[in-house]
Amino acid sequence: MNDALHAEKINCPCFIKKYNQITDNKQKVKRSVRGIEKAIYAEDCEQGIDELLDCSNYNALNMDCVNCRIVANLEKNSTEIRMQMKATA
């Protein structure tokens, strides 16, 4: 399942803002050459994901909320996998 596909269809200003920040931070991690920069941007990315998952406006009956939760969980899982791979490398 492609998380970007879900992200394009979510009509929530909070999600759009946070998801754009997460995407920007992921790009910064990829472009950074210094380990400390990568760690800072990765932490910012994780923080944004956690904020989406802890949204106080979450409504299980709203498909935007359901899709937001799906995207956030996918992002969290991929971030955790990346961090594990770096830790074992």
PyMOL commands that place a pseudoatom at each C-alpha (Angstrom):
pseudoatom trace, name=CA, resn=MET, resi=1, chain=A, elem=C, hetatm=0, pos=[0.000, 0.000, 0.000]
pseudoatom trace, name=CA, resn=ASN, resi=2, chain=A, elem=C, hetatm=0, pos=[1.392, 3.353, -0.988]
pseudoatom trace, name=CA, resn=ASP, resi=3, chain=A, elem=C, hetatm=0, pos=[1.092, 5.877, 1.864]
pseudoatom trace, name=CA, resn=ALA, resi=4, chain=A, elem=C, hetatm=0, pos=[1.401, 8.816, -0.555]
pseudoatom trace, name=CA, resn=LEU, resi=5, chain=A, elem=C, hetatm=0, pos=[-1.787, 7.598, -2.228]
pseudoatom trace, name=CA, resn=HIS, resi=6, chain=A, elem=C, hetatm=0, pos=[-3.676, 7.922, 1.061]
pseudoatom trace, name=CA, resn=ALA, resi=7, chain=A, elem=C, hetatm=0, pos=[-1.993, 11.229, 1.871]
pseudoatom trace, name=CA, resn=GLU, resi=8, chain=A, elem=C, hetatm=0, pos=[-3.196, 12.901, -1.315]
pseudoatom trace, name=CA, resn=LYS, resi=9, chain=A, elem=C, hetatm=0, pos=[-6.821, 12.233, -0.413]
pseudoatom trace, name=CA, resn=ILE, resi=10, chain=A, elem=C, hetatm=0, pos=[-6.853, 13.458, 3.189]
pseudoatom trace, name=CA, resn=ASN, resi=11, chain=A, elem=C, hetatm=0, pos=[-8.647, 16.762, 3.633]
pseudoatom trace, name=CA, resn=CYS, resi=12, chain=A, elem=C, hetatm=0, pos=[-7.434, 17.885, 7.031]
pseudoatom trace, name=CA, resn=PRO, resi=13, chain=A, elem=C, hetatm=0, pos=[-5.380, 21.056, 7.469]
pseudoatom trace, name=CA, resn=CYS, resi=14, chain=A, elem=C, hetatm=0, pos=[-3.549, 19.602, 10.477]
pseudoatom trace, name=CA, resn=PHE, resi=15, chain=A, elem=C, hetatm=0, pos=[-2.613, 16.464, 8.552]
pseudoatom trace, name=CA, resn=ILE, resi=16, chain=A, elem=C, hetatm=0, pos=[-1.514, 18.380, 5.469]
pseudoatom trace, name=CA, resn=LYS, resi=17, chain=A, elem=C, hetatm=0, pos=[0.748, 20.663, 7.500]
pseudoatom trace, name=CA, resn=LYS, resi=18, chain=A, elem=C, hetatm=0, pos=[2.295, 17.836, 9.553]
pseudoatom trace, name=CA, resn=TYR, resi=19, chain=A, elem=C, hetatm=0, pos=[2.669, 15.482, 6.590]
pseudoatom trace, name=CA, resn=ASN, resi=20, chain=A, elem=C, hetatm=0, pos=[4.455, 18.188, 4.604]
pseudoatom trace, name=CA, resn=GLN, resi=21, chain=A, elem=C, hetatm=0, pos=[6.822, 18.734, 7.546]
pseudoatom trace, name=CA, resn=ILE, resi=22, chain=A, elem=C, hetatm=0, pos=[7.432, 14.982, 7.831]
pseudoatom trace, name=CA, resn=THR, resi=23, chain=A, elem=C, hetatm=0, pos=[8.138, 14.729, 4.107]
pseudoatom trace, name=CA, resn=ASP, resi=24, chain=A, elem=C, hetatm=0, pos=[10.503, 17.718, 4.259]
pseudoatom trace, name=CA, resn=ASN, resi=25, chain=A, elem=C, hetatm=0, pos=[12.371, 16.191, 7.191]
pseudoatom trace, name=CA, resn=LYS, resi=26, chain=A, elem=C, hetatm=0, pos=[12.671, 12.850, 5.392]
pseudoatom trace, name=CA, resn=GLN, resi=27, chain=A, elem=C, hetatm=0, pos=[14.229, 14.653, 2.424]
pseudoatom trace, name=CA, resn=LYS, resi=28, chain=A, elem=C, hetatm=0, pos=[16.623, 16.486, 4.747]
pseudoatom trace, name=CA, resn=VAL, resi=29, chain=A, elem=C, hetatm=0, pos=[17.685, 13.151, 6.260]
pseudoatom trace, name=CA, resn=LYS, resi=30, chain=A, elem=C, hetatm=0, pos=[18.429, 11.820, 2.777]
pseudoatom trace, name=CA, resn=ARG, resi=31, chain=A, elem=C, hetatm=0, pos=[20.414, 14.934, 1.766]
pseudoatom trace, name=CA, resn=SER, resi=32, chain=A, elem=C, hetatm=0, pos=[22.392, 15.306, 4.981]
pseudoatom trace, name=CA, resn=VAL, resi=33, chain=A, elem=C, hetatm=0, pos=[25.913, 13.977, 5.098]
pseudoatom trace, name=CA, resn=ARG, resi=34, chain=A, elem=C, hetatm=0, pos=[26.610, 14.550, 8.793]
pseudoatom trace, name=CA, resn=GLY, resi=35, chain=A, elem=C, hetatm=0, pos=[25.265, 11.981, 11.219]
pseudoatom trace, name=CA, resn=ILE, resi=36, chain=A, elem=C, hetatm=0, pos=[24.132, 14.581, 13.747]
pseudoatom trace, name=CA, resn=GLU, resi=37, chain=A, elem=C, hetatm=0, pos=[22.030, 16.361, 11.111]
pseudoatom trace, name=CA, resn=LYS, resi=38, chain=A, elem=C, hetatm=0, pos=[20.433, 13.082, 10.059]
pseudoatom trace, name=CA, resn=ALA, resi=39, chain=A, elem=C, hetatm=0, pos=[19.611, 12.302, 13.687]
pseudoatom trace, name=CA, resn=ILE, resi=40, chain=A, elem=C, hetatm=0, pos=[18.050, 15.725, 14.275]
pseudoatom trace, name=CA, resn=TYR, resi=41, chain=A, elem=C, hetatm=0, pos=[15.886, 15.549, 11.161]
pseudoatom trace, name=CA, resn=ALA, resi=42, chain=A, elem=C, hetatm=0, pos=[14.901, 11.941, 11.889]
pseudoatom trace, name=CA, resn=GLU, resi=43, chain=A, elem=C, hetatm=0, pos=[13.858, 12.962, 15.396]
pseudoatom trace, name=CA, resn=ASP, resi=44, chain=A, elem=C, hetatm=0, pos=[11.782, 15.826, 13.981]
pseudoatom trace, name=CA, resn=CYS, resi=45, chain=A, elem=C, hetatm=0, pos=[10.187, 13.360, 11.589]
pseudoatom trace, name=CA, resn=GLU, resi=46, chain=A, elem=C, hetatm=0, pos=[9.317, 10.974, 14.433]
pseudoatom trace, name=CA, resn=GLN, resi=47, chain=A, elem=C, hetatm=0, pos=[7.894, 13.828, 16.480]
pseudoatom trace, name=CA, resn=GLY, resi=48, chain=A, elem=C, hetatm=0, pos=[5.585, 14.856, 13.614]
pseudoatom trace, name=CA, resn=ILE, resi=49, chain=A, elem=C, hetatm=0, pos=[4.418, 11.274, 13.161]
pseudoatom trace, name=CA, resn=ASP, resi=50, chain=A, elem=C, hetatm=0, pos=[3.701, 10.948, 16.883]
pseudoatom trace, name=CA, resn=GLU, resi=51, chain=A, elem=C, hetatm=0, pos=[1.726, 14.192, 16.793]
pseudoatom trace, name=CA, resn=LEU, resi=52, chain=A, elem=C, hetatm=0, pos=[-0.458, 12.771, 14.008]
pseudoatom trace, name=CA, resn=LEU, resi=53, chain=A, elem=C, hetatm=0, pos=[-0.996, 9.556, 15.969]
pseudoatom trace, name=CA, resn=ASP, resi=54, chain=A, elem=C, hetatm=0, pos=[-1.879, 11.497, 19.133]
pseudoatom trace, name=CA, resn=CYS, resi=55, chain=A, elem=C, hetatm=0, pos=[-4.321, 13.859, 17.410]
pseudoatom trace, name=CA, resn=SER, resi=56, chain=A, elem=C, hetatm=0, pos=[-6.972, 15.038, 19.858]
pseudoatom trace, name=CA, resn=ASN, resi=57, chain=A, elem=C, hetatm=0, pos=[-9.460, 15.527, 17.004]
pseudoatom trace, name=CA, resn=TYR, resi=58, chain=A, elem=C, hetatm=0, pos=[-9.322, 11.868, 15.917]
pseudoatom trace, name=CA, resn=ASN, resi=59, chain=A, elem=C, hetatm=0, pos=[-12.730, 10.491, 14.947]
pseudoatom trace, name=CA, resn=ALA, resi=60, chain=A, elem=C, hetatm=0, pos=[-12.890, 6.817, 13.977]
pseudoatom trace, name=CA, resn=LEU, resi=61, chain=A, elem=C, hetatm=0, pos=[-15.986, 7.534, 11.869]
pseudoatom trace, name=CA, resn=ASN, resi=62, chain=A, elem=C, hetatm=0, pos=[-14.224, 10.120, 9.713]
pseudoatom trace, name=CA, resn=MET, resi=63, chain=A, elem=C, hetatm=0, pos=[-12.402, 8.570, 6.746]
pseudoatom trace, name=CA, resn=ASP, resi=64, chain=A, elem=C, hetatm=0, pos=[-9.865, 11.420, 6.705]
pseudoatom trace, name=CA, resn=CYS, resi=65, chain=A, elem=C, hetatm=0, pos=[-8.949, 10.506, 10.286]
pseudoatom trace, name=CA, resn=VAL, resi=66, chain=A, elem=C, hetatm=0, pos=[-8.803, 6.802, 9.482]
pseudoatom trace, name=CA, resn=ASN, resi=67, chain=A, elem=C, hetatm=0, pos=[-6.559, 7.417, 6.469]
pseudoatom trace, name=CA, resn=CYS, resi=68, chain=A, elem=C, hetatm=0, pos=[-4.398, 9.817, 8.468]
pseudoatom trace, name=CA, resn=ARG, resi=69, chain=A, elem=C, hetatm=0, pos=[-3.883, 7.112, 11.082]
pseudoatom trace, name=CA, resn=ILE, resi=70, chain=A, elem=C, hetatm=0, pos=[-2.989, 4.588, 8.348]
pseudoatom trace, name=CA, resn=VAL, resi=71, chain=A, elem=C, hetatm=0, pos=[-0.434, 6.935, 6.791]
pseudoatom trace, name=CA, resn=ALA, resi=72, chain=A, elem=C, hetatm=0, pos=[1.042, 7.889, 10.168]
pseudoatom trace, name=CA, resn=ASN, resi=73, chain=A, elem=C, hetatm=0, pos=[1.411, 4.232, 11.171]
pseudoatom trace, name=CA, resn=LEU, resi=74, chain=A, elem=C, hetatm=0, pos=[3.068, 3.387, 7.853]
pseudoatom trace, name=CA, resn=GLU, resi=75, chain=A, elem=C, hetatm=0, pos=[5.459, 6.308, 8.282]
pseudoatom trace, name=CA, resn=LYS, resi=76, chain=A, elem=C, hetatm=0, pos=[6.215, 5.261, 11.852]
pseudoatom trace, name=CA, resn=ASN, resi=77, chain=A, elem=C, hetatm=0, pos=[6.932, 1.679, 10.807]
pseudoatom trace, name=CA, resn=SER, resi=78, chain=A, elem=C, hetatm=0, pos=[9.216, 2.744, 7.956]
pseudoatom trace, name=CA, resn=THR, resi=79, chain=A, elem=C, hetatm=0, pos=[11.043, 5.181, 10.234]
pseudoatom trace, name=CA, resn=GLU, resi=80, chain=A, elem=C, hetatm=0, pos=[11.560, 2.484, 12.864]
pseudoatom trace, name=CA, resn=ILE, resi=81, chain=A, elem=C, hetatm=0, pos=[12.875, 0.072, 10.238]
pseudoatom trace, name=CA, resn=ARG, resi=82, chain=A, elem=C, hetatm=0, pos=[15.299, 2.691, 8.916]
pseudoatom trace, name=CA, resn=MET, resi=83, chain=A, elem=C, hetatm=0, pos=[16.550, 3.401, 12.430]
pseudoatom trace, name=CA, resn=GLN, resi=84, chain=A, elem=C, hetatm=0, pos=[17.046, -0.313, 13.140]
pseudoatom trace, name=CA, resn=MET, resi=85, chain=A, elem=C, hetatm=0, pos=[18.951, -0.734, 9.895]
pseudoatom trace, name=CA, resn=LYS, resi=86, chain=A, elem=C, hetatm=0, pos=[21.245, 2.160, 10.771]
pseudoatom trace, name=CA, resn=ALA, resi=87, chain=A, elem=C, hetatm=0, pos=[21.788, 0.812, 14.278]
pseudoatom trace, name=CA, resn=THR, resi=88, chain=A, elem=C, hetatm=0, pos=[22.861, -2.580, 12.954]
pseudoatom trace, name=CA, resn=ALA, resi=89, chain=A, elem=C, hetatm=0, pos=[25.029, -1.185, 10.146]
for i in range(1, 89): cmd.bond("trace and resi %d" % i, "trace and resi %d" % (i + 1))
show_as sticks, trace
zoom trace
